[in-house]
Amino acid sequence: MNILFIAPLPPPIGGHSLVSQALLDELVANHNVEIVNFNKKNFQEGLDSFKRIFEVLQILWDVFRKKMGSETIYLTISESFAGNIKDLFIYLICYRRLSKMYIHLHGGSIKKLLWDRYKFLFIINKIFIRKLAGVIISGRSHIEIFDSFIPRIKIHIVPNFAQEYLFLSEKEILLKFSVLQPLRILYISNFIPKKGFNEILSAYFALNDTLKRKVRIEFAGRFDADSQKMAFLEKIDGVEQITYHGIVDDDQKKLLFSQAHIFCLPTSFLEGQPISILEAYASGCVVMTTGQSGIRDIFTHGLNGFEVQERSTISITLTIEHILENPENLIKIALTNRRLAGKKYRMKTYNSSLKNIIEGMNHYSIE
C-alpha cells in the first residue's frame, strides 16, 4: 500500500513526535510510505518567523508532490490557529483523496480553544472532516469534538503507549518502594509554564524544613529559551534536594523513572493523553496530576495517584505533606499502575490498532 504520512517526527523528541515515529517505523516495514515531517524546533505557536512561513510552504509543496499515487493518507492535526490553517490547506490539496484520509488528534484543546472561538474555522473544518475516512482520538473524553458532524463508526479510539524499555518488573518496584526517604518526586516534560513545573518548585519551598529534608525532586526536559532556563536554575541554586538534569537520553530517563516514587505533572493544558503519565505507570510510579479531560481517560484519583488543582501551589504542597504522613498505600498504587500499563498501554497494541485502521480493517470505532 502507498501511504502518505504527514506528522511531526524527532528531533526534538516530544510525546507527539515520539508516537508518530513509532507508528512510522511500523508502517515502513510493510508499506511504501512517503513522509512529510512538520515538526518545529521550539514551543512557540503560530508562524513566528519568515523561516517558519517558508517551512510551512515547503510542507504544503511536499504534500502536493507526494499525494500522487497515495492510497491512504495519515495526518496528525494541529490545535493552534496557524496549525489549523495549515491543515485546511492540506485538506484542500488532498481534496479528491479525502475519503482515503485519516486524521489523528493527539491533544484535547482544539474544540474549546479554537473551534468554539472561531466559528468560521469550525464550519470550514467540518466541511472537510465530514468527507474523511476516519478520525483517531486517544480517549473517550474527545468523542464530543467530532461526534456532532461525523458518524461514530468513523471515530476510532487508540490509547497512547509507554516505551518498552521503561517497564519495570514488580520485584524492581517493590525494591524501590522499600526505601521512601527521601521521597523521590520526578518531573519530565517540556518546560512550558502551563505544564506546572513552577508550581512544583513553589510547593517544595512551602514545605517546612523537616519535610523538605524528606523530599528529593528531579526535573528533566527542554526549555524553549535560555533566559527561561537561567531563571529556573537561579531559583534552585544551592538547593541540595532539587536537581535539574536537562535534556535526558533514554538511559538517563529510565534511571530517573526507575528511582522515582512520585511522578508529578500538574498541567493546566487541555491535555490529550500525556505519554509521560503512561511512562510513569510502566515504571511503577504513583502519579500526581490535574483533572484535565484527556488525563481522566487514563487516571483516577485514589486508584492511580493523587489529583491536584491546576495552577495551585498549595494543592501540591498539601498532597506532598499527605504522602509523607501516609506512605503505606504508595506501593499498592504503584503496582496497580504497572499492571494497568502492561495490560493497556503497550507500543505493540498501539501500532497494531493504528495499522489496522490505516489499512482499512476498521476495528476500533466507537460502539
N, C-alpha and C positions, 0 to 999 in steps of 0.2 A: 504494500500500500504506500502511496505517495502522501506524505503528511507535511503540511506547513505548520511549523511550531513557532509561535510568537510569544515570548515570555522573557523575564529578566533572568540572567544567568550570572554566576560568580565570575570574577570578583566585582564588588565586595560580597562577602557572604552575609546573608540575612535569611530570615525564615522563608521569605518568598522565593528568593533565588535558590535556596537550598533544596526546597521541594521541587522546583522546576527542573533543576539539574538531575535530581533522582529520577523523575519521570522521563526526561530526555534520554538518560542512559538506558532505560528500559526499552524505549521505543526504537532507538537506533540499532538495537540488536536484531530486530526483526523487520524493520521497515526502512524505506528510503525517506529520510527526513531532511527537509530544508529548514534552516534555522534563521530566525530574526530575533536578535538579542536587544532588548531595550532597557537594560539596567542603567542606573545613574550612579555617579561617583559620590554623591552626597545625599543628605536627607531633605534638602530643600524641595518644596513643591513648586510646580509651575515651570514656565520657560524662563529660567532665571539668568540666562546669558545668551549671547549670539551663538556661542558654541553649542548650547543645548538645542536652540532652534534648528541649527544645522543638523544635529544628531537626529532630531525628530523627523526632519525632512528626509534624511537618509533612511530612517526606519520605514517611512511610507514608500519610498522608492524601492527598497528591498522587498516589501510586501507585494508591491505591484509586479516586480520581476519574478518573484518566486511562487506566486499564486498559480501560475500557469501549470496545468497538469496535476494540481493537488486534488486528491480525492477526499481528504479530510483536513480541516483547519482547526488548530487548537490555539486559543488566545486567552491569556490571563489579563483580565481587565483592570484598569486603574480606578482610583477613587478620588483623585484630585480633579479640579476643574480642567486644567490643561491636559491632564492624562485622559480624561473622558473625551475631550475634543479629538485627541489623537486616536482614541478607539473608534469614534464616529467616522473619522476618515478611513480607518481600516475597514469598517463595515461597508463604507461606500465603495472602496477599491475592490472589495470581495463580494459585491452585491449579488452577482449571479451565482455565487457559491455559498450564500448564507445558509442554505438548507443542509450544507455539509460542515458547518462551523459549530464548534463547542466553545463556550466561554467559561472561564473558571474564575470565580470570585474568592479571593483568599482573605479579604478583610470583611468588615461588617458595617462600615460607615457610609457607603455610597448613597443609601436612601435618605438618611437623616441629614447628612452634611452636604449633599449635592442635589439629588433629585427633588427633595422636598423644598429646597431653597430656590432652585432654578427650574420652574415648571416646563419651560421650553426645552430644556435639556432632557427632562424625563420623557416628554412627548416624542422627541426625536429618537431617544434610545429605545423606547417602547416599539416604535415602528420597525426598527431593525431587529430587536431581540425576538419579537414575535415570529420572525422568519427563520430563526436558528434551529439547528438540530437539537441543541440542548444546552442547559445551564448546570454548572457544577458548583456546589457550595460545600462548606466543611461541617455544617451542623444545622439542626432543625430551627434554631433561632433566626436563621437567614431566609427561611422559606418565604416569609412575608415580603421580602424585597421584590420577588418576581411573580408570586402566585396570582396577582390580580390581572396579569396580562399574558401569561404563558401557561399551557396545560401542565398540571403537576406531573404527568408522566414524563415530561421533558426536564424535570428538575431532579438532579442526582446529588445525593449526599455522600461525600467521601471524606472521612476524618483525616486529619494530618497524621504524622508519624514521628517517632523518636528514632534517631540513628542507632543502628545495631550496636556499635561499639560502646554506647553509653549504658547498656543494660547490665545491671549488677545481679549477682545471684542473691538469694535470700540469706545465705550464710554471710556474704560480704556486708549486707545491710544490717544484719544482727550485730556484726562486729563493730561497725561504725557507731551504732547507737548504744553500744556498751560503755562508751565514754561520751558524756554530754557536757563536760566542762573543759574547754569553753563550748558554748552552743555556737555552732558554725552556721552563719547565715550567708547565702550566696545571691548575688545579683549578676546575671549575664544577659545583656541586651544592648541595643544601641542606646547611647546616652542622649536621649531626647527628653526634655523636661516632662512631657506628658507620660513618660514611662515610669516616673515616680522615684528615680534614684535620689533626688534631693530630699524627698520625704523620708526615705530610709536613713539618710545621714542625719537629718534633724531629729528623727526618732531616737537614734542612738545617743545623741548629745543630751536628750531629755531624760535619759535614764539616770538614776543615782549612781554614785561612784562604785558602790558594791556590785550592782548589776552590770555596769559597764565592764568590769573585770571578768564577768562570766560569759561575755559575748565576744565573738570574733566575726567581722563582716568582710567578705571578699567581693570586690567589684571587678567585672571584666566586660570589655566591649569597646566600641569605637565612638569617639566624639567627632562631630562634624567640623568643628573649628578648634584650632589650637588655643584660642582665648578661653573657650568653654572648658577645655581640659585643664588649663593652668588655674582657672578659678576653683575647679574641683580639687586639684592637688593642694592648693593653698589651704583649703578647709580641713584636709586630713593630714596635713604636715605635722609630724610629731605624735600622731595618734597611733600607738602601737597596735591597737585592736582592729585597725582598718587598713586594708591593703587594696590598691588598685593595680591590676595585672596587665592592663592594656588590652590589645587585641590578642586573643589566645589561639593557638593551634589545637588540633584535635587531641593531642596528648595532654596538653595543659587543661583543656576543657574537661576531659574525662577525669583528671585528677581532682579538679575543683568540685565537680558534681559528686564524685565518689567520697569526698570528705564532708560534704555539706549535709547538715541535718534539715535545714530550712531553706527552701528556695523562695525568694521574695520578688514579686513583680506587681507593685501597687499602681498599675497603669490606669490612666484616665482616658485612654483611647477607646473608641468604639471598636474593640478588637474583633478579629475573625476567630482564629483558634491558635493561640501562641504556641509555636513549636517548643519554646523553652519550657513551658509547663509540662508538656508531654515528655521532654527530656528529663525533667526533674522526677516525674513518675518512674521512668525507666531506671533512674539512678537511686530509687528508694529515698526520695526526699519528701518531706512534708511541705506543702505549698501554702504560702501566704499571698493572697491576691485580692483583686477587687471583683465586684459582681457584674462585669460587663456581659452583654448578652451572649457573645461568642464564647466567653470563658465559662459561662454557666452551662453550656452544652457539654463541657468536659469536667466541670468542677462543682462539688457540693460541699458547702460549709460543714465541718464536723467529720465528714467522711474522707475528704482528700486534703484537708488542712483548715486554714482559717481565713475567712473573708474579712477584709478591712475596707474602710470607707476610702473612696478615691480622694486624692489631694488632702489627706488628713494625717498629719504627723502624729497627733495624739492617739489615733486609732492604731497605728503601727506600734507606738510605744506601749500602749496598754496590752496589745497582743503579745509582744515580746515578754513583758512582765508576767503575763498569764502562763506563757510557755515555760518560763524559768521556774515558776512556782508549781507548775503541774506538768512535769515532763513524762509522766507514766504512760500516757496514751500515744506518744510520738511514734514508737516502734510499730504499733498496730496500724496507724495511718500510713506509715512508710511502706509497710508490706502490702497493704491494700492497694496503694498506688502502683507498686511494682507489678502486682498481679494484673491490675487493670491494663497497664501498658502492654504487658505480654499478650494479653487477650485481644485488645482492640487497636493498638497503635504501633503496628509493625510496618516497616517500609515495604515488605513483600505484599502485604494486604493493600496498602495504598496504591502501589504501582499496578497490581493486578486489577483492582477496581477501575482505575482510570484507563488502563489499556483496553479493558473490555468495552468501556463506554466509547472511547475514541474509535475502536474498531467496529462499532455499530452493534455490539452484542447486547447493550442496553439492559444492565442488571440492577442498578442501584437507584432507580427512580423512586419518588415518594409514593407511598400507597395512599 
